[in-house]
Amino acid sequence: MKIKNLLSVVFAVAISASSFAQSNLLNSKTPDEIGKKTPAQLISDNDKPLPYGYVHDRDVLMGKTIWEFVDVDERINFPLYYPIDTNFVGKERRSLFDVLVNNIKKGKITEVYADDYFNTKKTFKDMESSFTYIDTIPAGIDEYNNFIEEYKSGAKVLDPQFINKKELDASYISGYKIKGYWYFDKRQGELKYRLLALCPVTPEAKEAGNDNADVIDLFWVYFPAVRDILHEAKAFNDKNSAMPITFDHLLNSRRFNGEIYKEENVYGDREIQQYMKDNSQMQLLEAERIKEKIRSFESDMWNY
C-alpha cells in the first residue's frame, strides 16, 4: 500500500513538473506562440503543492531544531542562485531571491520577520534601505557647493551622473540560512524533516560589490506560508530541462547542500562558532557530529 501511494505521489509530481516546461515549443510556428498554453494546459497547471500530513505532538518521539547555511557558490546549490539577470529571456525562470523579493513587494508574502524566532514582523518599507542605497559622489557635492543658491531655490537640479545608486539584486547573494526541524515519527517509524524558515544572506546595498563587506540576515520568511508561491516558481533541472523543478519541491526534498551552524541547545541556542572559535576545521567537524547524532537516533530505534 505504501509503495502504491509513493508511486502516486511521484507520478503526480512528474505530471505537474512536465507542465512547467516551455509550452507549445514544438508546435509553435512563430516565436510569439512559444509559451502560450491551451485551456486544457491552464487547467492542469492549476495545482497546489503536496500538502504536509498532520503530525500529532504525541507522535513525535524525538525532535531537534537545526539551522544550516546553504552556500550558493557550491554547484549543487546553483538552482537557488541562477539566473541572476532579472531580464533573462526565460520568463518562467527566476532566482529564489527574485521570487521572494518580488512577492514581498507585491504584498503576496506577508509572513516576513526580522529574526528566526518570528518575533518581529517586517515590511518591504522597513527593509528598503537595505535594498537601495543612494548617495551623492564627491564631484556632485562640489557641484552643489559651487551653485548652492541655485540648487536651494530649485533653479537647478543635480544631474543623475552625480548620484551613486546601488540596487541589491540576486547577484550579491552569499547564500541562504534555513531553519528546519528533524523529528522521529513513531507512528510512521522513520526520521523526517520539516523546513520552517529561510533567510537570504547578503551585504546591504551600500556595500554591494565589496568582496570584504559584512553580510546580514536580510529577512526571515516562514516557509509553510509561502509554499504556494514557491510552487509556482521554477528552478532549472540540469538533468532534464523539459521537467523543471519547483522551488517548493527542491527545498522540501532537500536537493541542496547545507552546513549546520547552530542547533537548539541549553546555552540559548548558541552557534557553533561561539564555542569553536577561530577554527574552521573544528567547526565543520562539530557540524558533522551534530548531523551524525540525529542520524544515529533513527538507527538506534531498530537496535535492541
N, C-alpha and C positions, 0 to 999 in steps of 0.2 A: 504493500500500500504506500509506504514511504517513497519507494522508487518511482511509482506512478505519479505521485504528487510532485516529486522533484523534476521528472520529465515534463510535466505540465508547466511548471514554472520556467524551465529552460526554454521550452517551446514558445511560451508567451513572450519572454524577453527577446528571443530571436525574431519573432514576428514584429514586435514593436521596434526593435533596432533596425530591421530591414527597411522600415518605412521612413527612417531618418536620412537615408542616402539621398543624393540629388535626384529629385523626382523627374520623371519624363526625360531623362538624359539620353536614353537610347531611341526614343520615339520622336524627339523634337526635330522639326525641320529648320528652325531658326534658333539662334541663341536666346531670343526672348521667351521661347517656350520652355526652356530649361527651368526646372523648379516649380512649374505650375502643376498643381495636383488636381486630380479628378475629384468630384464629390465623394466618391467611394473611398478614396485615399484619405480625404479630410476626416471622414467619419472614423476610419480605422486608426487614424493618428490621435483621435480624441480619447486617449487613455490616461491612466494615472499611475504613479509609482506603486510598486508592490507594497501593500500595507504591512506594517510590523504586526506580528502576532502579540496577543495580550499575554503579559507575564505577571503572574501574581507574585507579590512580595514573598510569600511563603515558599515559592518555587525556586527562589534564588538562594542556593546553598552557600555560595561564596561570591563576593563582588569586590572589584578593585578599580578605582578611577585612575586613568593613566593619561598623561599629557605627552604628546610627541611633536617633533619638529620635522616637517617634510621639506627637504631642500630641493628647490626646483632646478638646481644645476645637475642633479642626477638624471640620467637618461630615462629611467623608469618613470620619473615624475614629470617628464616633458608635456604629457597631455594636459596637465594642470596649468602649465605656463604659456604654451603657444596656442593660437597665434597672438603675438604682442602688438601687431599692427591693427589698429581699430578700423582701418579702411580695407582690410583684407577682403578680397573678392568673394571668398566663400561665405555667403551671407548666413549660412546655418551654423557657422563655427565662430566662437568667441572664446577668449581665455576665461578661466574661472573668475579671475579678478574683475574683468569687464562685466560678466554676468551679475556678480554680486553688487558692484557699484552702480551699474545702470538701473537695476531694480530697486536699489535703495533710493536713488534719485527720483524714480517714478512713484515711490511710495508703496511698491508691491512687497518689499521686505521691510517689516517693522520691528521684528524681534532682533534688534541690534543693541549690543551692550558694550560698556566700557571695560568690563572685566569678565573673566571666565567663570565667575560665580553668579553672573546675571543679576547683579545688584543695582546697577545704574544703566538706564536706557540712554541711547544716543540717537540723534537725528543727523541727517546729512549736513544740516546747518551747523551743528555742533562740531562737525569734523571738517568743515570747509577749509579752514586754514591749513589743515594737513594735506589737502588735495591740491590747493592752488597757492602759489607764492608770487606776489607782485611787489617789485621794488624798483626804485629809480637808480640807474647806474651813475657813477661819478660824473660822467660827461653831462648827464641830464641835470644833475644838481648844479653844476657850473652854469649851464644854460638858464636854469631857473633863477639863479642868483644874479645873473647879468641883466635879466629883464623881469625882475621881481614884481615891479609895479604893474606891468602889462599882464603878467600871469594872475596876479591878485584880482585885477579888475575883470578878468575874463577876456581881454582883448586877444590874448594868445593862449593856445592850448599846447601842452607838451607833446612833442612828436612821439609816436609809438616806438621809434628807434631808440629812444632814451629810456624805455621801460623794459625791465627784465621780468618776464613772466614765465613761470615754470608750472607745468601741469603734471601731476602724479599719474602715471599710467602703468600698464601691466609690465612694461619692460624693466621697471625698477624693483619688482617684487623679489625678495630674497627667498621666500618660502612661505609655508603656512604652518601655524600651530593648530593642532587638533586635540580636542578633549574627547575621550571615549571611555566606555565602561565595559570591562571584561567581567563576565559572570558565568557561573556554572548553573545551568538549568537542570534541577534534579528530576523534573518531570520528563524532559527530553533526554537527560543523561549525557549532556555534552556542554562543552565550553563555547560561549557565544560572545559576540562583540556588538556594541551599540554605539554609534558615533553620536556625540552630544553637541559639539560646537566646533567651529573652525574660525581661524583668525589670520588675515593676511599680515605678513611681517615685511615691513618696508621702511625706508627712510622717509622723513617728512619732505614735502615738496621743496622746501628751502634747500635741503641737502641732496636732492635728486641728482644723480650723476656723479656724486662724490664717492669714490670707492672706499674711503675711510669713514664714511658717515655712520653715525649710530642709527640702528633700526629701532622701530617701535611696533607695538601691537596696535594696528590701525583700528580695528574694531572686532568684536566677537559676535558671531551670528549663531543663533540657536538652530542647530541643523534640522531637527524634525519639522520646524516651521517653514523651512524653505525647500522641502523635498519636491513639491510640485513644480517650482520654478526651475530647480536643477534637473528635473526630469525632462523638461522641455529644451534644455541646453545640451549641446552635443560636444563631446571630446573626440579627438582623432583616434581611430583604431589603426595602428600601424600594420597589423596583420591582415586586415580586410577593410579597405576604405569604403566598401559598399555597405558595411554594417557598423556605423559609428556607435559609440557607447555614450550613454548619458552621464552627466556628472554625478547624478544620484546613484546610478548603478556602479560607477567607477569607485566612488568613495565607500559605499556600503559593502562592496565586495573586496575592499582593501587592495585595490590594484595600484598600489603606490608603496614607497618605502619611507618609513619614518623612524627617527631615533628618539627613544624615550628620554625626556629631560626632567620629568617630575612624576612622582606618584603620590597619592594621598598617604599621609603619614602623621604620626603623633606630634611632629615638630612644626605643625602649622603648614603642612604640605610644602615643605622647603624643596627647592630644586637641587638636582644632583651637584651642580657647580657650586653650591653653597657649602657642601661638606666634602667635595672633591675638588679643591681649588687648584688652579694653575697646573692641571694635569689632564690633558685631553684624553690620553690613553686610558687612564683610570676612570674617567667619566664614561667612556664607551664601554668599558668592562662592567661598570656598575649598571649601565642601561641593559646590557645583556643579562646580568644577574637578575634584574627585575623581570625581564621577559621570560627567563627560564623558570623563575619562581611561579609565574602564572601558568606556564605550560605544565609544570610538574604537578600542579594541583589536580588537573584533569586526569593525568596518568595515575596519580595516587588513588583516585576514586575506584580504579579497577584492580588495585593490588590488595590482597588480603593477607 
